[in-house]
Amino acid sequence: MKRFILCGVLSVVFSFHAGTVRADCTDDFKNFVKTSDGCFAIDFIQNTDPAGKPLVIFIHGDGGPIRRSTEAYRENYADQFSLLRNAGFNIAIILRPGHRLPDWSQTSGYPTTKNDNYTGGIIAGISEAMGRLREHYKPSKMVLLGHSGGAMISGIIAGRHPGTADAAVLVAWGCNTREWRQWRIDSKGRRGQWYDSLSAHDFLDGIPKDMRVIAITGADDSNTKPSFAKDCTAQMKSLGLNVDMRVIDGRNHSNMFATSDVTDAVIEASK
């Protein structure tokens, strides 16, 4: 019994321990970007010369960007990437810690737990990586596109690290981390509140007034119901922020992301 308890404790310690920064972090702005605390794996999908053109920064959801069974991007993600490329955008996919890209590369130097991880350190790291991408590629605008947990992180970045992005499109945005998580516990039987994670609703007053923010949720989303984003966007409007809330009929948590509604929002935000 003692051995079992010790192993369990060690497994918890290691799951939350920050990984060693990979020695082969090339910092080439196509596959990896170095930060103060680690090395973010990225996938830079280039469509045109990045200088002077809008750059879309994509932050994926809590389930990761790929399907392990196929080692390829989730279908809804791949479909949206194709729509964005057809619209002429360059895309930089920033990999959150604990996940993998299709080439099996990983972000290193940060805690790799996949739950309760909208933490200050990870969010600061993503913001720093975005700043370095901006400095390197010199885009006309940086549009932050987040889905689900990636939208949670994007909303936090908008207010906690103002100026990191020029605009944001938040798809299936829960906004209030604690409220959303409690609803998941009560309605879906999920375990445990997320006390380590930050929440975008605490930083709304830090969002620049000239930053265009578009929140989009599918009317049939059973993971992140539209009311969460509605509540936050209403508060944002009361603060005089440049925000719009859109609910799309017939779309759920996953297939919402693959629609032209998201592409159109990115185009609008990039202008």
matplotlib code that plots the C-alpha trace (Angstrom):
import matplotlib.pyplot as plt

x = [0.0, 2.8, 4.5, 1.2, 0.8, 4.4, 4.0, 0.8, 2.4, 5.3, 3.1, 1.2, 4.5, 5.9, 2.6, 2.9, 6.6, 7.9, 9.7, 13.3, 13.7, 14.7, 18.3, 17.5, 15.2, 16.1, 14.3, 13.7, 10.2, 8.8, 9.0, 10.1, 10.2, 12.3, 10.9, 12.4, 11.2, 11.0, 10.5, 7.2, 6.6, 4.8, 3.6, 4.0, 1.7, 3.0, 0.8, 2.5, 5.4, 4.5, 5.9, 3.2, 0.4, -2.0, -0.8, -3.2, -2.0, -4.1, -4.4, -6.0, -8.4, -7.8, -8.0, -5.0, -4.7, -4.4, -6.1, -3.7, -5.2, -4.3, -1.4, -3.1, -4.9, -8.5, -10.8, -12.5, -9.1, -7.7, -10.9, -10.5, -6.8, -7.7, -10.3, -7.9, -5.2, -7.7, -8.4, -4.7, -3.6, -0.4, -1.1, 1.1, -0.2, 1.3, 1.3, 0.2, 2.2, 1.3, 0.2, 1.8, 1.8, 1.4, 5.2, 5.0, 7.0, 6.2, 6.5, 9.0, 9.9, 6.4, 4.1, 2.5, -0.8, -3.7, -6.2, -6.4, -3.6, -4.7, -1.9, 0.0, 3.3, 1.9, -0.1, 3.0, 5.0, 2.5, 2.4, 6.2, 6.2, 3.7, 5.8, 8.8, 6.8, 5.6, 9.2, 10.4, 7.7, 6.6, 2.9, 0.5, -1.8, -1.7, -5.1, -5.4, -7.8, -8.7, -11.0, -12.5, -9.7, -7.6, -10.3, -10.1, -6.3, -6.7, -9.2, -6.8, -4.0, -6.1, -6.6, -3.6, -1.0, -2.6, -1.0, 0.2, -2.5, -4.3, -7.6, -9.1, -11.7, -12.8, -14.7, -16.6, -15.4, -16.2, -14.6, -15.3, -13.1, -14.6, -18.2, -17.7, -15.9, -18.6, -21.2, -19.2, -19.0, -22.7, -24.0, -21.4, -20.0, -16.5, -14.2, -12.7, -12.7, -9.8, -8.2, -4.7, -6.2, -6.7, -10.0, -10.5, -13.4, -10.8, -8.9, -11.6, -10.9, -7.3, -8.3, -7.4, -10.5, -9.2, -8.8, -11.5, -12.9, -15.4, -16.9, -18.6, -20.4, -22.6, -26.2, -26.0, -22.7, -23.1, -19.5, -19.5, -23.0, -23.4, -24.5, -20.9, -19.6, -22.8, -22.3, -18.7, -19.3, -22.1, -19.7, -17.1, -19.6, -20.4, -16.6, -16.8, -14.8, -15.0, -16.7, -19.3, -21.1, -22.4, -24.4, -24.6, -27.6, -27.1, -23.5, -22.0, -18.7, -16.6, -18.1, -18.5, -14.8, -14.9, -17.4, -17.0, -18.4, -15.1, -13.1, -15.3, -14.7, -10.9, -11.1, -13.1, -10.8, -7.7, -8.8]
y = [0.0, 2.4, 1.7, 2.4, 5.7, 6.8, 6.0, 8.0, 11.0, 10.8, 10.6, 13.7, 15.6, 14.6, 15.5, 19.0, 19.4, 21.7, 19.7, 20.3, 22.7, 20.7, 21.1, 21.2, 24.2, 25.6, 29.0, 29.1, 30.7, 27.9, 24.9, 26.3, 29.7, 30.2, 32.0, 32.9, 29.7, 27.2, 26.4, 26.5, 24.1, 25.8, 25.1, 28.1, 27.7, 30.2, 31.4, 34.6, 36.9, 37.5, 41.1, 43.7, 41.0, 39.9, 36.9, 34.6, 33.0, 29.9, 28.5, 25.1, 23.6, 21.4, 18.2, 19.2, 20.0, 16.5, 13.1, 10.6, 7.9, 9.7, 11.9, 14.6, 17.9, 17.4, 17.7, 20.9, 22.5, 21.3, 22.6, 26.1, 26.2, 25.5, 28.3, 30.8, 29.9, 30.3, 33.8, 34.6, 34.3, 33.0, 31.0, 30.2, 27.4, 27.6, 24.3, 24.3, 22.3, 18.6, 18.1, 17.2, 18.5, 16.2, 15.8, 14.7, 17.8, 19.2, 22.3, 22.1, 23.9, 24.2, 22.0, 19.4, 18.8, 19.0, 20.2, 23.4, 24.8, 28.4, 29.4, 32.7, 31.0, 29.3, 32.4, 34.6, 32.1, 32.1, 35.9, 36.1, 33.6, 35.8, 38.9, 37.2, 36.0, 39.6, 40.9, 38.3, 38.4, 42.0, 41.5, 44.3, 42.9, 39.9, 38.2, 35.8, 32.9, 30.6, 27.6, 26.4, 26.3, 28.2, 30.9, 30.9, 31.5, 34.1, 36.1, 36.1, 37.3, 40.1, 41.7, 40.5, 41.2, 44.0, 44.8, 41.2, 40.8, 43.5, 41.6, 38.3, 35.8, 33.6, 30.5, 28.6, 31.0, 30.2, 33.4, 32.9, 29.9, 29.1, 29.5, 27.5, 24.7, 24.6, 24.2, 21.3, 19.7, 20.1, 19.2, 16.7, 15.2, 16.5, 16.4, 19.3, 23.0, 24.7, 26.9, 27.3, 28.7, 32.4, 33.7, 36.2, 37.9, 39.2, 41.0, 42.5, 46.0, 45.6, 45.0, 48.0, 49.9, 49.7, 45.9, 44.2, 41.2, 38.8, 36.0, 33.1, 30.2, 27.5, 27.5, 23.8, 23.9, 21.6, 22.0, 25.8, 27.2, 30.6, 32.3, 32.3, 34.5, 36.5, 37.5, 38.6, 40.4, 42.4, 43.4, 44.3, 46.5, 48.3, 49.1, 50.6, 47.8, 47.0, 43.6, 41.6, 38.4, 35.9, 32.7, 30.4, 28.2, 24.5, 24.4, 22.7, 22.9, 21.2, 21.9, 25.6, 26.0, 24.7, 27.3, 30.2, 32.3, 31.9, 32.7, 35.8, 37.0, 36.6, 38.6, 41.3, 41.4, 41.7, 45.0]
z = [0.0, 0.9, -2.4, -4.3, -2.5, -3.2, -6.9, -7.0, -5.4, -7.8, -10.8, -9.7, -9.1, -12.5, -14.3, -13.1, -13.3, -16.0, -18.7, -19.7, -22.6, -25.7, -26.6, -30.3, -30.2, -33.6, -33.0, -36.7, -36.5, -38.7, -36.3, -33.0, -31.1, -28.0, -25.0, -21.6, -20.0, -22.9, -26.5, -28.3, -31.2, -34.0, -37.5, -39.8, -42.8, -45.3, -48.1, -49.1, -48.1, -44.4, -44.2, -44.3, -44.5, -41.7, -39.7, -38.0, -34.7, -33.9, -30.4, -30.2, -27.7, -24.7, -26.7, -28.8, -32.5, -33.9, -33.8, -32.4, -34.5, -37.8, -36.6, -38.7, -37.7, -36.6, -39.6, -38.5, -37.9, -41.2, -43.0, -41.5, -42.2, -45.9, -45.9, -44.4, -46.9, -49.7, -48.3, -48.5, -44.9, -43.4, -40.2, -37.2, -35.1, -31.6, -29.7, -26.1, -23.7, -23.3, -26.9, -30.3, -33.8, -36.8, -37.0, -33.4, -32.1, -28.7, -26.7, -23.9, -20.7, -19.3, -17.2, -19.4, -17.5, -20.0, -17.4, -15.4, -17.5, -18.5, -16.1, -15.9, -16.9, -20.0, -21.1, -20.6, -22.7, -25.6, -25.5, -25.6, -28.6, -30.4, -29.8, -31.3, -34.3, -34.8, -34.6, -37.0, -39.7, -39.3, -40.2, -40.8, -38.2, -35.9, -35.5, -32.6, -33.4, -30.6, -30.3, -27.0, -24.5, -27.0, -27.0, -23.2, -23.4, -26.3, -24.2, -21.3, -23.5, -24.9, -21.5, -19.5, -22.3, -24.2, -27.6, -28.1, -30.8, -32.8, -33.0, -31.8, -33.0, -30.1, -31.2, -28.5, -25.8, -22.2, -20.9, -17.2, -16.4, -13.0, -14.0, -17.2, -15.3, -12.6, -15.2, -16.7, -13.3, -12.6, -16.1, -17.4, -14.3, -14.8, -11.8, -9.9, -10.2, -12.0, -9.4, -11.1, -14.3, -15.0, -16.4, -19.2, -17.3, -14.8, -17.5, -19.7, -18.6, -19.9, -23.5, -25.7, -26.9, -30.5, -30.5, -32.6, -30.8, -32.4, -30.3, -32.2, -30.7, -32.3, -31.1, -30.4, -28.5, -25.5, -24.3, -24.1, -24.3, -26.0, -22.7, -21.4, -24.3, -24.3, -20.7, -21.3, -24.5, -22.9, -20.1, -22.8, -24.6, -21.3, -21.1, -24.6, -26.3, -30.0, -29.6, -31.5, -30.4, -33.0, -32.4, -35.5, -35.8, -36.5, -35.3, -32.4, -30.4, -33.1, -36.5, -35.7, -36.3, -39.9, -41.1, -43.4, -40.5, -38.7, -41.9, -42.5, -38.9, -39.4, -42.6, -40.9, -37.9, -40.1, -41.7]

ax = plt.figure().add_subplot(projection="3d")
ax.plot(x, y, z, "-o")
ax.set_aspect("equal")
plt.show()
